[in-house]
Amino acid sequence: MYAQFFKRIFDFTIALIAILCLSPLLIIVTIWLHFANKGAGAFFTQERPGKGEKIFHVVKYKSMTDERDEKGNLLPDEKRLTPIGNFIRKTSIDELPQLFNVLKGDMALIGPRPLLVQYLKIYTPEQHRRHEVRPGITGWAQVNGRNAITHTKKFEYDVWYVDHLSLGLDIKIIFMTIHNVLHRKDISHEGEATAETFNGSN
């Protein structure tokens, strides 16, 4: 009953309250990023697969500039990541615009993170099961390693969440997420400015 009906009400209500309470912060960060990103804008949108692998546009705060080298290629992530971009990543503020995705119904507060569309063709049948529920701003994989664990392990956690989804588990994940954010745990994969790329074997 919770998964089919009450979870959506829970997500919508909490997301709306969060947006109202955090609106001053959202406005300040948006203005700050507008200048820090050197004209690249404050928001980043990208197509991601949602529930049933239906494609939607996820929105996040943009933490990097669009600076390029002399050949027109984007500079490496670590060179485009601004100080404020690094800060909003470590504090997970960059995820806050996804509250609007939750209101729209594309996402949930808790669920498997929405990853790149290109990964759909290399998932195993078991890994595809992560799309049986709405993707989340945070999830079981995020509170059990986030970017510090392999994609394969993340997908195991995602499928486990699908099979054990409940109000109690969602509340537990919310409190674990708050703890991890306060302690800035597992923001990046070792040796990289962002999470590692999934190639079907990692």
N, C-alpha and C positions, 0 to 999 in steps of 0.2 A: 504493500500500500504506500509506504514512504517513497520508494523509488519511482512508482508510477504517477503519483499525485502530489504528495506533500513536499517532496524535495524541491519541486519547481516553485511552490509557494514560499518555502524557506529561502531559496536562492534569491528570488525576486525581492522579498522583503528586506533581507540583510543587505543586498546590493544597493537598494534605494536608500536605506538609512546610511550606509557607508558613504555614498556619493554626497548626500546632503551634509553629513558631518565633516567630510574631507574636502568640500568644495574650495575653501580658502587655500589649502595646500595645493590642490590641483591647479588653481589659477596661477599661483606663484611659480610652481614648477614649469608650467606651460610657457610663461613669459620668460623665465630664466633660460630654458632650453632654446627658445626662439633665437636668443642672442648667442648662446654658447655653441650652438651647432653651425654657426657661420652661414646662415641662409638655408640650411638643410631642413628646417622645420622642426616642430616639437613632437610630432607624432609619426609613428611607423606602422603601416598596415601591410598585411600579407595574407594571401590565400592559405587557409589551413582546412584540413578535413575535420568535420564535427561528427555528431551522432549519425550513425548509418553511413559514414564517410561522405556526407553532404558537405560541399565546399562553402566556406564563409570567409569573411575578412576579419581577422583578428587585429586589434589595435593595441599598441603599446607606446610608451614614451620612447622617443628616439635618443639613444645614448651615444651615437657616433656622428661624426661629420661625414660629408660625401667627398672628402678630399681625395684627389687622384694623383698619380705620378705623371711624368712627362709623356708617357704613352697613352694616357687616358684611363689606365687601370686603377681601380680603387686601391688605396693603400691598405696594408694589413690592419686587421681589427684593432690590435693594440696601439697602433699609431693614430687611429681615428677616434678611439675612445677618449672622450673628454673627461676632465676631473669631475664635473657634475654628472656625466654619464656613468662614470665608475661608481660614484656615490649612490645614484638612484638604483643601480644594479645591486649593490651590496645591501641596500636597505629594502630591495624589492619594490620600490616606488614605481619603477618602470612598468610594473604589472597592473597598476591601479586603473588605467583606462579600460582594462578588460571588464571592469564592473559594468560598463555600458553594453558589452557583449552579453553579459549575464542578464541584464534587463531585457535585451532584445530576444533572448532565448537561444542564442547560438552556443552559449557556454553555461556552465554551472560554477558555483564557488569551489566545489570539490569534484575532482575527476581526473582522468589521465590528461596530461598536458597536450594541447594540440600541436602537432609537429608538422614538418614540411609535407606538402602534397606529393613530392617526388618519392617519399618513402613508401607510399602505398604499394608500389609495384614490387617492393622487395621484402615486405612483411611475410612472415609465415602465417598459415591459417590461424594459429593460436594467437599471434600478435595482432591480427586483424580484429580480435575480439575486444580490444581496447576501445573500439568505436561503437560498442553496444550501448554506451551511455554518453551523455554530453561531456565534452572535455572541460577541464576545470582550470581555475586560476592557480590552484595548488592541488596536490594530490598525495596519495600514499607513497609514490616513488619520490616525490619532492621532500617529504619529511623523513625519508630513509636513505638519503644520500644525494639527491638532486643531481647536480652536474658532476659530482665526484665519483659516480658509479657509471658502469657501461650502459649503453642503450638496451642491451639484452636483459640486464638485471632490471632496468626501469620497466620494461615491458612485462616482465614476470610480476612485478609489483602492481602494474596497471590491471592486468587480468585478475590478479588476486582481489583487487578492489572491486572489480565488476562482479565477482562472485560473492563478495561479502558486504556489499553496499548496505548501509543502514544509517539511521540518524545518529546513533551512538558513535559509529566510526567517523562520520563526518565531523562531529563535534570534537572528537579526539584529534583529528587531523588539523582542525582550525587552531587548537591550542598548541599542537606541536609546531605548526607553521609559525605562530607568533614567537615561540621560543627560539626557533632557528633563525628567524629574521633578526631578533634582538641580539643574537650571538653571531650573526653574519656567517652562517655555516654553508659550505658546499656551493659557493656562488659560481665558480668556474671549474672546468676540468683541468687537471694538472697539466701545466705547460701551455695552456691556451687562455686567451682573454675571454672566450665564451665556451659554450658546451661543444664537445666534439661532434663531428659529423657522422651520421649513421651510414654504414656501407653494406649492411646486411649481415655482417659477421661479428660486429663489436657490441 
